[in-house]
């Protein structure tokens, strides 16, 4: 079941997504985190962030809107309080880093480069770039390349930009990430959405818009993973609506080397473990020795008629 993301080996291709697993402490009460291929921890910034005011979460049809606002205690608190707990488990730890300026990302990378318990950094580039009219780094390939390059220069750890689907052509950003020195790309981040209460005639979220995740975004995520896997030579980590082992196998067939389980963990805290078991059984049933044997092996051709 082992796969490789750059120089980092995951014991299996199933990881949990940033922002949906906190720092692991709550889920550790339910199962042994060592069973996971990896944990992408909650977004971490240089300084503490309070996040957005409530209401910050709203359940939608087949999904969820969130506008948490990257609330976290800052990188020093992560190192002092969260990382020692995570290092008790035999799994790879990836820190999702967030910032407003390139210098902030680079400084986070420099600080975390000294931490032996951190396997890699996932760059959350869907953040305001205050130096360029509050545009997102994720909406400009040049800005994406620049922030990836800065992080790459600041650390020897695995670098994984997390790509936004809220763009015209996501493959341009995958190429920009590879050009900047990324070891892999993860995709997709949430789509931008909103919801309205017809009784009060008010928006459901205090911030008006939020990130849409869950099963409803899976077809979009699957398409984008396939496109990026066809475009770059570095590994692709698939995210978006993965709730079952069949979802995970679809992403592997589309070209993903590994996957992240996100919103599904809220509905079923054991979803990731069930997916690990399901993928392993699928490989055994098909006489396969490794997930890499099905990565990118989707085929075009006539579809069998539904009987």
C-alpha beads as a LAMMPS data file, in Angstrom:
LAMMPS data file: protein, C-alpha beads

307 atoms
306 bonds

1 atom types
1 bond types

-500.0 500.0 xlo xhi
-500.0 500.0 ylo yhi
-500.0 500.0 zlo zhi

Masses

1 110.0

Atoms # bond

1 1 1 0.000 0.000 0.000
2 1 1 3.020 2.327 0.263
3 1 1 3.398 5.310 -2.083
4 1 1 5.989 8.068 -2.414
5 1 1 5.542 11.821 -2.504
6 1 1 8.961 13.081 -3.498
7 1 1 11.409 11.644 -0.941
8 1 1 8.636 10.975 1.604
9 1 1 7.153 7.486 1.881
10 1 1 3.535 7.084 2.966
11 1 1 2.550 3.669 4.353
12 1 1 -0.672 3.958 2.316
13 1 1 -2.145 6.560 -0.062
14 1 1 -4.909 7.716 2.302
15 1 1 -4.315 10.957 4.196
16 1 1 -6.641 13.426 5.915
17 1 1 -7.182 16.958 4.676
18 1 1 -6.211 20.217 6.330
19 1 1 -9.032 22.002 8.138
20 1 1 -11.116 18.861 8.581
21 1 1 -8.939 16.977 11.062
22 1 1 -7.729 19.760 13.312
23 1 1 -4.413 18.690 14.843
24 1 1 -5.549 15.097 15.305
25 1 1 -6.271 15.160 19.017
26 1 1 -10.042 14.649 18.771
27 1 1 -9.792 11.826 16.246
28 1 1 -7.080 10.116 18.287
29 1 1 -9.783 9.356 20.846
30 1 1 -11.518 7.217 18.201
31 1 1 -8.682 5.390 16.417
32 1 1 -4.910 5.013 16.160
33 1 1 -3.667 7.805 13.902
34 1 1 -0.691 5.610 12.955
35 1 1 -2.996 3.797 10.553
36 1 1 -3.137 6.844 8.273
37 1 1 -0.744 7.453 5.418
38 1 1 -0.414 11.044 6.555
39 1 1 -2.077 13.985 8.296
40 1 1 -2.357 17.445 6.742
41 1 1 -2.886 19.626 9.792
42 1 1 -5.023 22.732 10.072
43 1 1 -3.750 25.873 8.356
44 1 1 -0.964 27.499 10.369
45 1 1 0.192 31.130 10.171
46 1 1 3.086 33.083 11.669
47 1 1 0.861 34.822 14.208
48 1 1 -2.415 33.663 15.797
49 1 1 -5.586 34.357 13.809
50 1 1 -9.052 34.730 15.303
51 1 1 -10.826 33.781 12.084
52 1 1 -14.194 35.053 10.865
53 1 1 -17.219 35.780 13.070
54 1 1 -20.046 33.222 13.235
55 1 1 -22.063 31.918 11.504
56 1 1 -19.119 30.114 9.869
57 1 1 -20.471 26.712 8.765
58 1 1 -23.609 25.759 6.877
59 1 1 -24.628 22.336 5.627
60 1 1 -25.774 22.239 2.011
61 1 1 -27.183 19.532 -0.243
62 1 1 -24.416 16.890 -0.489
63 1 1 -21.841 19.213 1.004
64 1 1 -20.846 21.965 3.386
65 1 1 -19.984 25.653 3.246
66 1 1 -17.337 26.955 5.636
67 1 1 -15.939 30.395 6.309
68 1 1 -13.708 29.704 9.303
69 1 1 -11.130 32.272 8.222
70 1 1 -8.018 30.188 8.971
71 1 1 -8.368 30.482 12.742
72 1 1 -5.263 29.084 14.448
73 1 1 -2.878 29.712 17.345
74 1 1 0.199 30.464 15.219
75 1 1 3.293 28.481 14.325
76 1 1 5.067 28.774 17.690
77 1 1 2.050 27.311 19.495
78 1 1 1.897 24.562 16.871
79 1 1 5.519 23.603 17.507
80 1 1 5.211 23.789 21.298
81 1 1 1.763 22.253 21.802
82 1 1 0.513 20.406 18.712
83 1 1 3.580 18.818 17.122
84 1 1 4.741 16.841 20.197
85 1 1 1.329 15.168 20.354
86 1 1 1.336 14.340 16.626
87 1 1 4.859 12.926 16.830
88 1 1 3.575 10.117 19.028
89 1 1 2.095 8.492 15.941
90 1 1 3.766 6.584 13.114
91 1 1 2.428 8.664 10.261
92 1 1 3.707 11.494 8.091
93 1 1 2.845 15.024 9.236
94 1 1 2.355 17.803 6.704
95 1 1 1.793 21.383 7.842
96 1 1 -0.569 23.550 5.817
97 1 1 0.970 27.037 5.846
98 1 1 -0.889 30.298 5.196
99 1 1 0.217 33.873 4.737
100 1 1 -0.545 37.251 3.197
101 1 1 2.903 37.894 1.728
102 1 1 5.550 35.729 0.113
103 1 1 7.908 36.610 2.952
104 1 1 5.472 35.127 5.469
105 1 1 5.331 31.803 3.628
106 1 1 9.121 31.724 3.388
107 1 1 9.519 32.498 7.103
108 1 1 7.059 29.740 8.036
109 1 1 9.004 27.339 5.844
110 1 1 12.287 28.379 7.497
111 1 1 10.879 27.892 11.003
112 1 1 9.335 24.501 10.232
113 1 1 12.425 23.313 8.390
114 1 1 14.063 22.849 11.800
115 1 1 11.322 20.519 13.029
116 1 1 12.200 16.826 12.539
117 1 1 8.575 15.731 13.032
118 1 1 7.399 17.613 9.945
119 1 1 7.578 15.658 6.671
120 1 1 6.455 18.455 4.392
121 1 1 4.617 21.710 3.851
122 1 1 1.332 22.172 2.032
123 1 1 1.140 25.753 0.763
124 1 1 -2.348 27.220 1.069
125 1 1 -2.156 29.756 -1.741
126 1 1 -5.872 30.579 -1.638
127 1 1 -5.141 33.569 0.600
128 1 1 -5.214 37.330 -0.051
129 1 1 -1.997 38.705 -1.507
130 1 1 -1.953 42.094 0.204
131 1 1 0.809 43.424 -2.027
132 1 1 -1.239 42.999 -5.204
133 1 1 -4.723 44.331 -4.621
134 1 1 -5.821 41.444 -2.381
135 1 1 -5.819 39.058 -5.333
136 1 1 -5.241 35.444 -4.415
137 1 1 -1.860 33.864 -5.085
138 1 1 -3.885 31.003 -6.515
139 1 1 -5.402 33.150 -9.279
140 1 1 -2.113 34.147 -10.942
141 1 1 0.337 31.491 -12.214
142 1 1 3.286 33.847 -11.853
143 1 1 2.382 34.607 -8.235
144 1 1 1.950 30.866 -7.622
145 1 1 5.404 30.152 -9.042
146 1 1 6.934 32.947 -6.973
147 1 1 5.521 31.783 -3.636
148 1 1 6.427 28.163 -4.352
149 1 1 9.966 29.196 -5.280
150 1 1 10.334 31.206 -2.070
151 1 1 9.194 28.273 0.057
152 1 1 11.421 25.913 -1.906
153 1 1 14.481 28.084 -1.169
154 1 1 13.611 28.217 2.540
155 1 1 13.201 24.492 3.203
156 1 1 14.529 21.082 2.325
157 1 1 11.207 19.459 3.225
158 1 1 8.603 18.312 0.716
159 1 1 6.736 21.282 -0.801
160 1 1 3.114 20.791 -1.932
161 1 1 1.075 23.776 -3.189
162 1 1 -2.677 23.315 -2.698
163 1 1 -4.401 24.499 -5.864
164 1 1 -7.662 26.405 -6.079
165 1 1 -10.452 25.287 -8.451
166 1 1 -11.672 28.879 -8.753
167 1 1 -9.607 29.523 -11.870
168 1 1 -10.078 29.182 -15.613
169 1 1 -7.350 26.579 -16.250
170 1 1 -5.979 24.736 -13.234
171 1 1 -3.264 23.041 -15.302
172 1 1 -1.492 26.385 -15.702
173 1 1 -1.118 26.525 -11.925
174 1 1 0.078 22.941 -11.717
175 1 1 2.790 23.784 -14.283
176 1 1 3.682 26.978 -12.398
177 1 1 4.018 24.933 -9.194
178 1 1 6.306 22.426 -10.875
179 1 1 8.375 25.247 -12.361
180 1 1 8.705 26.752 -8.881
181 1 1 10.218 23.563 -7.490
182 1 1 7.208 21.805 -5.938
183 1 1 7.573 18.120 -5.093
184 1 1 3.853 17.532 -5.650
185 1 1 0.546 19.394 -5.965
186 1 1 -2.653 18.807 -3.996
187 1 1 -6.057 19.618 -5.449
188 1 1 -8.655 20.807 -5.159
189 1 1 -9.248 23.367 -2.466
190 1 1 -12.862 24.428 -1.911
191 1 1 -15.080 26.160 -4.453
192 1 1 -16.582 29.531 -3.579
193 1 1 -20.286 29.398 -2.751
194 1 1 -23.027 30.958 -0.663
195 1 1 -26.459 30.231 0.809
196 1 1 -29.468 32.366 1.774
197 1 1 -32.171 31.908 4.411
198 1 1 -35.440 32.704 2.619
199 1 1 -37.289 33.326 5.904
200 1 1 -34.922 35.985 7.227
201 1 1 -33.701 36.975 3.742
202 1 1 -30.171 36.952 5.078
203 1 1 -27.031 35.126 4.033
204 1 1 -26.376 31.936 5.988
205 1 1 -22.720 32.879 6.518
206 1 1 -21.620 36.061 8.260
207 1 1 -18.891 36.457 5.639
208 1 1 -21.469 35.968 2.810
209 1 1 -19.346 33.441 0.911
210 1 1 -17.581 30.291 2.002
211 1 1 -15.725 27.279 0.705
212 1 1 -17.916 24.503 -0.684
213 1 1 -16.726 20.953 -0.012
214 1 1 -18.150 17.451 0.170
215 1 1 -19.550 14.902 -2.313
216 1 1 -21.094 17.626 -4.492
217 1 1 -17.646 18.779 -5.692
218 1 1 -16.236 15.326 -6.467
219 1 1 -16.860 15.327 -10.253
220 1 1 -15.100 18.693 -10.562
221 1 1 -12.174 17.586 -8.417
222 1 1 -11.837 14.309 -10.314
223 1 1 -11.728 16.128 -13.658
224 1 1 -9.109 18.583 -12.438
225 1 1 -6.926 15.829 -10.944
226 1 1 -7.021 14.009 -14.271
227 1 1 -6.081 17.172 -16.179
228 1 1 -3.185 18.033 -13.873
229 1 1 -1.858 14.482 -13.810
230 1 1 -1.694 14.672 -17.612
231 1 1 0.191 17.973 -17.403
232 1 1 2.928 17.627 -14.773
233 1 1 5.481 14.960 -13.926
234 1 1 5.319 15.460 -10.142
235 1 1 2.803 13.521 -8.005
236 1 1 -0.776 14.746 -7.699
237 1 1 -2.678 14.384 -4.425
238 1 1 -6.432 14.241 -5.010
239 1 1 -8.938 16.011 -2.768
240 1 1 -12.643 16.713 -3.105
241 1 1 -15.702 14.744 -2.065
242 1 1 -13.881 11.494 -1.314
243 1 1 -16.195 9.584 1.013
244 1 1 -15.741 5.901 0.109
245 1 1 -13.026 3.559 -1.138
246 1 1 -14.563 3.623 -4.620
247 1 1 -14.141 7.415 -4.666
248 1 1 -10.491 6.974 -3.712
249 1 1 -9.904 4.378 -6.440
250 1 1 -11.452 6.736 -9.002
251 1 1 -8.951 9.433 -8.038
252 1 1 -6.049 6.989 -8.247
253 1 1 -7.208 5.853 -11.691
254 1 1 -7.470 9.507 -12.740
255 1 1 -3.794 10.013 -11.891
256 1 1 -3.558 10.729 -8.166
257 1 1 -0.667 9.175 -6.270
258 1 1 -2.417 9.740 -2.929
259 1 1 -5.691 11.208 -1.709
260 1 1 -6.983 13.331 1.146
261 1 1 -10.221 12.631 3.021
262 1 1 -11.840 15.876 4.124
263 1 1 -15.491 16.651 4.782
264 1 1 -16.360 12.944 4.996
265 1 1 -14.611 12.813 8.381
266 1 1 -17.278 15.094 9.865
267 1 1 -20.060 12.690 8.914
268 1 1 -18.049 9.530 9.564
269 1 1 -14.916 9.939 11.705
270 1 1 -13.746 6.480 10.596
271 1 1 -14.098 7.235 6.875
272 1 1 -10.342 7.301 6.231
273 1 1 -9.835 3.882 7.845
274 1 1 -12.693 2.383 5.848
275 1 1 -11.171 3.803 2.677
276 1 1 -7.760 2.290 3.501
277 1 1 -9.364 -1.137 3.966
278 1 1 -11.422 -0.780 0.798
279 1 1 -8.491 0.245 -1.406
280 1 1 -6.361 -2.596 -0.050
281 1 1 -9.144 -5.121 -0.715
282 1 1 -9.588 -3.746 -4.250
283 1 1 -5.898 -4.228 -4.998
284 1 1 -5.939 -7.768 -3.609
285 1 1 -9.104 -8.706 -5.517
286 1 1 -7.506 -7.519 -8.744
287 1 1 -4.150 -9.217 -8.162
288 1 1 -2.286 -5.931 -7.750
289 1 1 0.696 -5.310 -5.467
290 1 1 0.686 -1.527 -5.182
291 1 1 -1.580 1.526 -5.606
292 1 1 0.944 2.770 -8.166
293 1 1 -0.225 0.019 -10.502
294 1 1 -3.562 1.767 -10.984
295 1 1 -2.402 5.399 -10.761
296 1 1 -3.394 7.078 -14.024
297 1 1 -4.667 3.833 -15.557
298 1 1 -8.130 5.083 -16.493
299 1 1 -8.988 4.226 -20.100
300 1 1 -11.116 5.844 -22.753
301 1 1 -13.465 3.802 -24.836
302 1 1 -17.053 2.583 -25.197
303 1 1 -18.921 2.470 -21.908
304 1 1 -20.722 -0.786 -21.180
305 1 1 -24.503 -0.291 -21.371
306 1 1 -26.395 -0.243 -18.084
307 1 1 -28.341 -3.476 -17.767

Bonds

1 1 1 2
2 1 2 3
3 1 3 4
4 1 4 5
5 1 5 6
6 1 6 7
7 1 7 8
8 1 8 9
9 1 9 10
10 1 10 11
11 1 11 12
12 1 12 13
13 1 13 14
14 1 14 15
15 1 15 16
16 1 16 17
17 1 17 18
18 1 18 19
19 1 19 20
20 1 20 21
21 1 21 22
22 1 22 23
23 1 23 24
24 1 24 25
25 1 25 26
26 1 26 27
27 1 27 28
28 1 28 29
29 1 29 30
30 1 30 31
31 1 31 32
32 1 32 33
33 1 33 34
34 1 34 35
35 1 35 36
36 1 36 37
37 1 37 38
38 1 38 39
39 1 39 40
40 1 40 41
41 1 41 42
42 1 42 43
43 1 43 44
44 1 44 45
45 1 45 46
46 1 46 47
47 1 47 48
48 1 48 49
49 1 49 50
50 1 50 51
51 1 51 52
52 1 52 53
53 1 53 54
54 1 54 55
55 1 55 56
56 1 56 57
57 1 57 58
58 1 58 59
59 1 59 60
60 1 60 61
61 1 61 62
62 1 62 63
63 1 63 64
64 1 64 65
65 1 65 66
66 1 66 67
67 1 67 68
68 1 68 69
69 1 69 70
70 1 70 71
71 1 71 72
72 1 72 73
73 1 73 74
74 1 74 75
75 1 75 76
76 1 76 77
77 1 77 78
78 1 78 79
79 1 79 80
80 1 80 81
81 1 81 82
82 1 82 83
83 1 83 84
84 1 84 85
85 1 85 86
86 1 86 87
87 1 87 88
88 1 88 89
89 1 89 90
90 1 90 91
91 1 91 92
92 1 92 93
93 1 93 94
94 1 94 95
95 1 95 96
96 1 96 97
97 1 97 98
98 1 98 99
99 1 99 100
100 1 100 101
101 1 101 102
102 1 102 103
103 1 103 104
104 1 104 105
105 1 105 106
106 1 106 107
107 1 107 108
108 1 108 109
109 1 109 110
110 1 110 111
111 1 111 112
112 1 112 113
113 1 113 114
114 1 114 115
115 1 115 116
116 1 116 117
117 1 117 118
118 1 118 119
119 1 119 120
120 1 120 121
121 1 121 122
122 1 122 123
123 1 123 124
124 1 124 125
125 1 125 126
126 1 126 127
127 1 127 128
128 1 128 129
129 1 129 130
130 1 130 131
131 1 131 132
132 1 132 133
133 1 133 134
134 1 134 135
135 1 135 136
136 1 136 137
137 1 137 138
138 1 138 139
139 1 139 140
140 1 140 141
141 1 141 142
142 1 142 143
143 1 143 144
144 1 144 145
145 1 145 146
146 1 146 147
147 1 147 148
148 1 148 149
149 1 149 150
150 1 150 151
151 1 151 152
152 1 152 153
153 1 153 154
154 1 154 155
155 1 155 156
156 1 156 157
157 1 157 158
158 1 158 159
159 1 159 160
160 1 160 161
161 1 161 162
162 1 162 163
163 1 163 164
164 1 164 165
165 1 165 166
166 1 166 167
167 1 167 168
168 1 168 169
169 1 169 170
170 1 170 171
171 1 171 172
172 1 172 173
173 1 173 174
174 1 174 175
175 1 175 176
176 1 176 177
177 1 177 178
178 1 178 179
179 1 179 180
180 1 180 181
181 1 181 182
182 1 182 183
183 1 183 184
184 1 184 185
185 1 185 186
186 1 186 187
187 1 187 188
188 1 188 189
189 1 189 190
190 1 190 191
191 1 191 192
192 1 192 193
193 1 193 194
194 1 194 195
195 1 195 196
196 1 196 197
197 1 197 198
198 1 198 199
199 1 199 200
200 1 200 201
201 1 201 202
202 1 202 203
203 1 203 204
204 1 204 205
205 1 205 206
206 1 206 207
207 1 207 208
208 1 208 209
209 1 209 210
210 1 210 211
211 1 211 212
212 1 212 213
213 1 213 214
214 1 214 215
215 1 215 216
216 1 216 217
217 1 217 218
218 1 218 219
219 1 219 220
220 1 220 221
221 1 221 222
222 1 222 223
223 1 223 224
224 1 224 225
225 1 225 226
226 1 226 227
227 1 227 228
228 1 228 229
229 1 229 230
230 1 230 231
231 1 231 232
232 1 232 233
233 1 233 234
234 1 234 235
235 1 235 236
236 1 236 237
237 1 237 238
238 1 238 239
239 1 239 240
240 1 240 241
241 1 241 242
242 1 242 243
243 1 243 244
244 1 244 245
245 1 245 246
246 1 246 247
247 1 247 248
248 1 248 249
249 1 249 250
250 1 250 251
251 1 251 252
252 1 252 253
253 1 253 254
254 1 254 255
255 1 255 256
256 1 256 257
257 1 257 258
258 1 258 259
259 1 259 260
260 1 260 261
261 1 261 262
262 1 262 263
263 1 263 264
264 1 264 265
265 1 265 266
266 1 266 267
267 1 267 268
268 1 268 269
269 1 269 270
270 1 270 271
271 1 271 272
272 1 272 273
273 1 273 274
274 1 274 275
275 1 275 276
276 1 276 277
277 1 277 278
278 1 278 279
279 1 279 280
280 1 280 281
281 1 281 282
282 1 282 283
283 1 283 284
284 1 284 285
285 1 285 286
286 1 286 287
287 1 287 288
288 1 288 289
289 1 289 290
290 1 290 291
291 1 291 292
292 1 292 293
293 1 293 294
294 1 294 295
295 1 295 296
296 1 296 297
297 1 297 298
298 1 298 299
299 1 299 300
300 1 300 301
301 1 301 302
302 1 302 303
303 1 303 304
304 1 304 305
305 1 305 306
306 1 306 307
